[in-house]
Amino acid sequence: MMEFEEFCDYMKDHILEHFPEEYQDRTVRIDHYKVEGREETLLVISQPGYRFKPVVKMDPAYEIYQKGAFVELLCKRFAELCVNSMKNQEALGKDADSIVEFARVKDQIYLCAMGVTRHKEMLEDLPHQVMGDMAVVCKIYMTPDARITIPINKDLLKEYGITENRLFEIATKNSERDYPVTLESLEEVVKAINPGLELPTPEENRLYILTNSERINGAAVLFYPGMCEKLAEAFPDGYYVLPSSTQECLIAPMEGYHGSIADCGEKLSAMIQEINEERVSPEEQLSDYAHVYDPTEKKIVMCKDFEARSIEHRPDRTGR
């Protein structure tokens, strides 16, 4: 296994090998910065003519390597992230510089969900809130369809001169205004897409799609204030949350599932993992784990972490 400095040199010397031909003129360097009293090592990619340069934080990257990740795969993955960043800046042109002007972008800041397990190292640099294996961050929508978004990291937050709480207040207000919540049964959605299709009405295991009116980053609605409690009112016997993608979540009322929360969670998690592998693109995958509403804490938690005390759930087990 490489030592840290050897790892940094390898990444610096080989990352350009994974860049497209049109980006081969970039230069790469390793820089050291002091942030809040501690030194950070960064791999920096030159971006001529642009204010912002793609960077890779080497300390968390090295931790991933120490846990068994192949250095070649890490190099390729970080190259893809850097190239995407450069392409986004090129698409935005001069508008890219506007992101540091809070007054210009404050109405374009929205909540976006991402997986904790999948994006652990990325979340270290982003202000975020967590429920179970899901986190919500704040992003600037540079295009109305959210095709190009810029996550607000801790450095950008400092540029704005506002607190993290204020950032989330603004993002929540914008999201609730422009992307109101929708909750429809899966059966209704399928019928709307295929009007002539006759579907049997399920007695159990009914599913509901929770998203927003535009179906853009719709899983973030779970983090709207009071949303978990509102769902508990709609499903008084309790409910599971299946993080099917960043665009939406599936809500499964507990009354259709029998057995312990741990057992049901294990089965539902297996279903989520199968869907992720076969139907959801990697960038839209949210989590592999089923969640459940905890009526005592009034929040969503992973089923495997829920202290159900092995009680079979029944229609009257609501925490009352």
C-alpha positions, 0 to 999 in steps of 0.5 A, a space after each residue: 500500500 502506498 504512503 500518502 505522499 506517494 498516493 498524491 504523486 500517483 494521482 497527480 501523474 496519472 489523472 490526466 490519462 482519464 481526461 478527454 483529448 480536448 482537456 489534455 492541455 490542463 496542468 495538475 499540481 498538489 497544493 497545501 492549505 491551512 483551513 481552520 487550523 489544519 492542513 489540507 492537501 488538494 489536487 488542483 486542475 488548471 482551468 485557463 480563463 475561469 475563476 474556479 478550478 476543479 480540486 480533489 481533497 486528497 486526505 479523504 481520497 486516501 482514506 478511501 484508498 486505505 479501505 481497499 479501493 483500487 487507486 486506478 479506479 479512484 483516479 478515473 472517478 475523480 477525473 470524471 468529476 473534474 471533467 464534469 466540473 469543467 464542462 459545466 463551467 464552459 456551458 455557463 460561460 461568464 455566468 459561472 462567476 455569478 455564483 459568488 454573488 449571493 444577491 444574484 443567486 439567492 432565489 436559485 438555491 434549492 434543496 437536493 437529496 443525496 445518499 450518505 453512504 454513497 457520498 460520504 466524502 463529498 458531504 464532508 465539504 457540503 453543509 447538509 442535514 441527515 435523516 438515516 442514510 439520506 442527506 439534503 444539501 443546497 444547490 444553485 440551479 443554473 438552468 431551469 431544468 436543473 440540468 446544471 447545478 452547483 452545490 454550495 460548499 463550505 467555502 462558498 457559504 463563507 463567500 455569502 457571509 450567511 450561516 448554515 441555518 440561513 442557507 437552509 431557510 432560503 433553500 427550503 423557502 425556494 423549494 416549497 415555493 417552486 417545487 410543491 409536494 405531490 403524493 400519488 399512488 403508484 397505481 394512479 401514476 401507471 394508469 395516467 401513463 397507460 390509460 387503457 391498462 387495467 390494473 388489479 387493485 392491491 389489497 396490500 403492499 400499496 405504494 405511493 410516489 412522493 416527489 414534487 410537481 416537476 419531478 426534479 430532485 423530488 426526494 428532497 421533499 422529505 426534508 420539507 418542514 413537517 413532512 414526516 409528520 404530515 405523512 404520519 397523519 396520512 398513514 396513521 398506522 405508520 409507513 416505510 420510505 423506499 429511497 428509490 431515486 433522487 427524483 422521488 421516494 416510495 411510501 409504503 403504508 405499514 398496514 400492508 406489511 406483516 412482520 418485524 420492522 427489521 424483517 420487513 426492512 431487510 426485504 424492502 432493502 433487497 428490493 431497493 438494491 435490485 431496482 438500483 442495479 437494474 433501473 436507476 442510473 448511478 447518479 440518481 441512486 439515493 440509498 440501498 436501505 429501507 427507512 421507517 418513520 419513528 413516531 417517537 423521534 418524529 423522523 425517518 430512520 433506517 429500518 436496521 437502526 430502528 429499535 423496534 424491540 422485535 414487536 410485530 407491527 399491528 395497525 395500532 402501533 403508532 407510538 401513541 
